[in-house]
Amino acid sequence: MTAESHRTETVTIEREIAERIRVEKIRLRFDKVVRGFSNNLQAALAATVPEGQSVVFTITAPIRRPSETADVLENLFHDGMPDGELRKAIHGNHVRIRPIIGVATCMPKVIALVHNPESDPGVILAIAESRLLERDC
């Protein structure tokens, strides 16, 4: 699989997850800052996440300090993947990080979902995890 075809599959799966979340009446954010933040985080962490695993981030909007927040998140992965779900407040944003084991190799390794503060990140994570554990890509 080429890098371009993998990126296309990743975008398709991310859209499917976003649509499933939208059906639950949860609004995700996709503004310019969010897209840049997500792309940078994916690029920085893709090599850190082992094959057969993914990591999903939920972050409350607005992302007040995107580059500094991304740096903190990247530093959490210097020693490898976390053992379980993490909850952190970073620069005023509530962040949850859920590693997922047993995903197909065609699935995205890193997904960042930015939501409004009133949204339930547990529901967002559950929907994303459910889709990532499906075998069809």
C-alpha positions in Angstrom: 0.0 0.0 0.0 1.4 3.4 -1.0 1.5 6.3 1.5 -1.1 8.1 -0.6 -3.6 5.2 -0.6 -3.1 4.8 3.1 -3.8 8.5 3.7 -7.0 8.2 1.5 -8.1 5.2 3.6 -7.3 7.1 6.8 -9.4 10.1 5.7 -12.3 7.8 4.8 -12.3 6.1 8.1 -12.0 9.4 10.0 -15.0 10.7 8.1 -17.0 7.5 8.9 -16.1 8.0 12.6 -17.1 11.7 12.4 -20.4 10.8 10.8 -21.2 8.2 13.5 -20.5 10.8 16.1 -22.7 13.4 14.3 -25.6 10.9 14.3 -25.3 10.9 18.2 -25.9 14.6 18.1 -22.3 15.4 19.1 -20.6 18.2 17.2 -17.0 17.9 16.3 -14.9 20.9 15.2 -13.0 21.0 11.9 -11.8 24.6 11.6 -8.3 25.5 10.2 -6.6 25.3 13.7 -8.1 21.9 14.4 -7.1 20.5 11.0 -3.5 21.7 11.4 -3.3 20.5 15.0 -4.6 17.0 14.0 -2.4 16.7 10.9 0.7 17.7 12.9 -0.1 15.3 15.7 -0.7 12.4 13.3 2.6 13.1 11.5 4.5 13.4 14.8 3.2 10.2 16.4 2.5 7.8 13.5 6.0 6.2 13.8 5.6 5.9 17.6 2.3 3.8 17.5 3.1 0.1 16.9 1.5 -1.9 14.1 -1.9 -3.2 15.1 -2.5 -0.3 17.4 -4.1 3.1 17.3 -4.5 6.0 19.6 -7.5 8.3 19.8 -7.3 11.8 21.3 -10.3 13.9 22.4 -9.7 17.5 23.0 -12.1 20.3 24.1 -12.4 23.3 21.8 -11.2 25.8 21.3 -7.6 24.7 21.3 -6.0 27.7 23.0 -2.4 26.9 22.4 -2.2 24.3 19.6 1.5 24.0 19.1 2.3 23.9 22.8 -0.6 21.4 23.4 0.8 19.2 20.6 4.3 19.3 22.1 2.9 18.1 25.5 1.0 15.3 23.8 4.0 14.2 21.7 6.2 14.2 24.9 3.8 11.8 26.5 4.8 9.2 23.9 8.6 9.5 24.1 8.7 6.3 26.2 6.1 4.5 24.0 2.3 4.0 24.1 0.5 4.6 27.4 -0.8 1.4 29.1 -4.3 2.7 29.4 -6.5 5.7 29.0 -5.1 9.0 30.2 -7.0 12.2 31.2 -5.1 15.5 31.3 -5.8 19.2 31.3 -3.3 20.8 29.0 -3.2 24.6 28.5 -6.9 24.8 29.5 -8.1 22.0 27.3 -9.4 18.7 28.6 -7.7 15.8 26.8 -8.4 12.1 26.9 -6.1 9.6 25.2 -7.2 6.1 24.5 -4.8 3.5 23.1 -6.5 0.8 21.1 -4.9 -2.6 20.6 -5.9 -5.1 17.9 -6.7 -2.9 15.0 -6.2 -3.8 11.4 -3.0 -2.4 9.9 -5.0 -0.4 7.4 -6.6 1.7 10.2 -5.3 5.1 11.1 -2.7 5.1 13.9 -3.6 8.5 15.3 -6.9 10.2 15.4 -7.6 13.6 17.1 -11.2 14.6 17.6 -11.9 18.1 18.8 -15.3 18.7 20.4 -17.3 21.3 22.3 -16.9 21.3 26.1 -20.4 20.1 26.7 -19.9 16.9 24.6 -19.2 13.6 26.3 -15.7 12.5 25.3 -16.4 8.9 26.5 -19.1 8.5 23.8 -16.7 10.0 21.2 -14.0 7.5 22.2 -16.4 4.6 22.3 -17.6 5.3 18.8 -14.0 5.8 17.4 -12.8 2.6 19.1 -15.8 0.6 17.8 -15.0 1.6 14.2 -11.2 1.1 14.6 -11.8 -2.5 15.8 -13.9 -3.3 12.8 -11.9 -5.4 10.3 -13.1 -3.7 7.1 -11.1 -0.8 5.8 
